[in-house]
């Protein structure tokens, strides 16, 4: 099919007339055949893609049932472990904290003194 912009006005009028004749003949053919539906040219049937909500719900329910079965089996075979008592936190005395702090300050003073 040629570019519509390159056609002359006479050619465009002729094309429009031909299209009208084709439509009229199609209507006449449909009336002879007893078909009220128009024939669509080059119609591509649409395919339904994906899955319905009901289908997804069935799959989800089946998967949840499988995992429930697996988890139930794990719960039966898992040994019961008694909870361990919490460990006591180590608390440092004030004297120990002061001693560590003094040592850290001495180290930093020594490093800073070397740089100066």
MINU-323125 format. One record per residue (C-alpha): x, y, z; chain; residue number from 1; residue in one letter. Coordinates in nm, 4 decimals, always signed. Example, Ala and Ser with C-alpha at 12.3 -4.5 7.8 and 13.67 -1.06 7.14 Angstrom:
REM MINU-323125
[pt [+1.2300, -0.4500, +0.7800], "A", 1, "A"] [pt [+1.3670, -0.1060, +0.7140], "A", 2, "S"] 
//
This chain:
REM MINU-323125
[pt [+0.0000, +0.0000, +0.0000], "A", 1, "X"] [pt [+0.1441, +0.3347, -0.0961], "A", 2, "X"] [pt [+0.1877, +0.6259, +0.1364], "A", 3, "X"] [pt [-0.1347, +0.8233, +0.1788], "A", 4, "X"] [pt [+0.0532, +1.1516, +0.1708], "A", 5, "X"] [pt [+0.1844, +1.0833, -0.1786], "A", 6, "X"] [pt [-0.1643, +1.0172, -0.3273], "A", 7, "X"] [pt [-0.3466, +1.2833, -0.5259], "A", 8, "X"] [pt [-0.6907, +1.4030, -0.4312], "A", 9, "X"] [pt [-0.8440, +1.2146, -0.7251], "A", 10, "X"] [pt [-0.6816, +0.8920, -0.6068], "A", 11, "X"] [pt [-0.8084, +0.9487, -0.2518], "A", 12, "X"] [pt [-1.1647, +1.0048, -0.3792], "A", 13, "X"] [pt [-1.1446, +0.6875, -0.5885], "A", 14, "X"] [pt [-1.0193, +0.4889, -0.2849], "A", 15, "X"] [pt [-1.3046, +0.6216, -0.0690], "A", 16, "X"] [pt [-1.5594, +0.5237, -0.3362], "A", 17, "X"] [pt [-1.4134, +0.1733, -0.3594], "A", 18, "X"] [pt [-1.4316, +0.1351, +0.0170], "A", 19, "X"] [pt [-1.7985, +0.2406, +0.0152], "A", 20, "X"] [pt [-1.8723, -0.0149, -0.2581], "A", 21, "X"] [pt [-1.6962, -0.2896, -0.0628], "A", 22, "X"] [pt [-1.8989, -0.2097, +0.2504], "A", 23, "X"] [pt [-2.2237, -0.2101, +0.0513], "A", 24, "X"] [pt [-2.1397, -0.5452, -0.1086], "A", 25, "X"] [pt [-2.0474, -0.6914, +0.2308], "A", 26, "X"] [pt [-2.3823, -0.5829, +0.3748], "A", 27, "X"] [pt [-2.5642, -0.7341, +0.0753], "A", 28, "X"] [pt [-2.3736, -1.0621, +0.1144], "A", 29, "X"] [pt [-2.4543, -1.0761, +0.4849], "A", 30, "X"] [pt [-2.8220, -1.0201, +0.4165], "A", 31, "X"] [pt [-2.8217, -1.3010, +0.1570], "A", 32, "X"] [pt [-2.6494, -1.5409, +0.3934], "A", 33, "X"] [pt [-2.8737, -1.4418, +0.6831], "A", 34, "X"] [pt [-2.5848, -1.3219, +0.8943], "A", 35, "X"] [pt [-2.6307, -0.9995, +1.0821], "A", 36, "X"] [pt [-2.2769, -0.9922, +1.2125], "A", 37, "X"] [pt [-2.0201, -0.7974, +1.0163], "A", 38, "X"] [pt [-1.7111, -0.9768, +0.9007], "A", 39, "X"] [pt [-1.3970, -0.8321, +1.0513], "A", 40, "X"] [pt [-1.0965, -0.8477, +0.8267], "A", 41, "X"] [pt [-0.7629, -0.9511, +0.9745], "A", 42, "X"] [pt [-0.9086, -0.9909, +1.3218], "A", 43, "X"] [pt [-0.6689, -1.1622, +1.5554], "A", 44, "X"] [pt [-0.8398, -1.3702, +1.8222], "A", 45, "X"] [pt [-0.7400, -1.2498, +2.1663], "A", 46, "X"] [pt [-0.5887, -1.5024, +2.3988], "A", 47, "X"] [pt [-0.6685, -1.4916, +2.7650], "A", 48, "X"] [pt [-0.3449, -1.4963, +2.9534], "A", 49, "X"] [pt [-0.2842, -1.5555, +3.3155], "A", 50, "X"] [pt [-0.4858, -1.7303, +3.5799], "A", 51, "X"] [pt [-0.8184, -1.6592, +3.7408], "A", 52, "X"] [pt [-0.8433, -1.5457, +4.1015], "A", 53, "X"] [pt [-1.0117, -1.8741, +4.1912], "A", 54, "X"] [pt [-0.7239, -2.0699, +4.0383], "A", 55, "X"] [pt [-0.4678, -1.8693, +4.2318], "A", 56, "X"] [pt [-0.6673, -1.9188, +4.5536], "A", 57, "X"] [pt [-0.6731, -2.2972, +4.5024], "A", 58, "X"] [pt [-0.2984, -2.3083, +4.4449], "A", 59, "X"] [pt [-0.2317, -2.0903, +4.7510], "A", 60, "X"] [pt [-0.4536, -2.3081, +4.9705], "A", 61, "X"] [pt [-0.2799, -2.6244, +4.8503], "A", 62, "X"] [pt [+0.0637, -2.4744, +4.9182], "A", 63, "X"] [pt [-0.0389, -2.3646, +5.2690], "A", 64, "X"] [pt [-0.1663, -2.7168, +5.3377], "A", 65, "X"] [pt [+0.1661, -2.8661, +5.2216], "A", 66, "X"] [pt [+0.3669, -2.6345, +5.4462], "A", 67, "X"] [pt [+0.1358, -2.7031, +5.7415], "A", 68, "X"] [pt [+0.2024, -3.0745, +5.6913], "A", 69, "X"] [pt [+0.5809, -3.0172, +5.6791], "A", 70, "X"] [pt [+0.5762, -2.7963, +5.9882], "A", 71, "X"] [pt [+0.3611, -3.0478, +6.1789], "A", 72, "X"] [pt [+0.6102, -3.3240, +6.0957], "A", 73, "X"] [pt [+0.8997, -3.1062, +6.2152], "A", 74, "X"] [pt [+0.7199, -3.0299, +6.5411], "A", 75, "X"] [pt [+0.6693, -3.4019, +6.6123], "A", 76, "X"] [pt [+1.0301, -3.5023, +6.5425], "A", 77, "X"] [pt [+1.2029, -3.2016, +6.7011], "A", 78, "X"] [pt [+1.3428, -3.2779, +7.0470], "A", 79, "X"] [pt [+1.2134, -3.0678, +7.3309], "A", 80, "X"] [pt [+1.4946, -2.8452, +7.4531], "A", 81, "X"] [pt [+1.4688, -2.6854, +7.7943], "A", 82, "X"] [pt [+1.5308, -2.3147, +7.7974], "A", 83, "X"] [pt [+1.8724, -2.2239, +7.9323], "A", 84, "X"] [pt [+1.8830, -1.9782, +8.2183], "A", 85, "X"] [pt [+2.0044, -1.6339, +8.1193], "A", 86, "X"] [pt [+2.3683, -1.5615, +8.1886], "A", 87, "X"] [pt [+2.4479, -1.2982, +8.4457], "A", 88, "X"] [pt [+2.5886, -0.9787, +8.3026], "A", 89, "X"] [pt [+2.9397, -0.8983, +8.4097], "A", 90, "X"] [pt [+2.9513, -0.5736, +8.6036], "A", 91, "X"] [pt [+3.2741, -0.3831, +8.6330], "A", 92, "X"] [pt [+3.3567, -0.2031, +8.9533], "A", 93, "X"] [pt [+3.4062, +0.1723, +8.9557], "A", 94, "X"] [pt [+3.7720, +0.1273, +9.0483], "A", 95, "X"] [pt [+3.8346, -0.1012, +8.7502], "A", 96, "X"] [pt [+3.6638, +0.1466, +8.5160], "A", 97, "X"] [pt [+3.8797, +0.4304, +8.6510], "A", 98, "X"] [pt [+4.1957, +0.2249, +8.6079], "A", 99, "X"] [pt [+4.1126, +0.1387, +8.2427], "A", 100, "X"] [pt [+4.0174, +0.4998, +8.1696], "A", 101, "X"] [pt [+4.3457, +0.6278, +8.3150], "A", 102, "X"] [pt [+4.5454, +0.3778, +8.1064], "A", 103, "X"] [pt [+4.3612, +0.4814, +7.7864], "A", 104, "X"] [pt [+4.4207, +0.8498, +7.8578], "A", 105, "X"] [pt [+4.7899, +0.7804, +7.9154], "A", 106, "X"] [pt [+4.8162, +0.5948, +7.5825], "A", 107, "X"] [pt [+4.6481, +0.8766, +7.3924], "A", 108, "X"] [pt [+4.8608, +1.1390, +7.5657], "A", 109, "X"] [pt [+5.1723, +0.9443, +7.4665], "A", 110, "X"] [pt [+5.0526, +0.9207, +7.0980], "A", 111, "X"] [pt [+4.9570, +1.2873, +7.0810], "A", 112, "X"] [pt [+5.2796, +1.3910, +7.2505], "A", 113, "X"] [pt [+5.4861, +1.2108, +6.9841], "A", 114, "X"] [pt [+5.3005, +1.3869, +6.7015], "A", 115, "X"] [pt [+5.3626, +1.7343, +6.8445], "A", 116, "X"] 
//
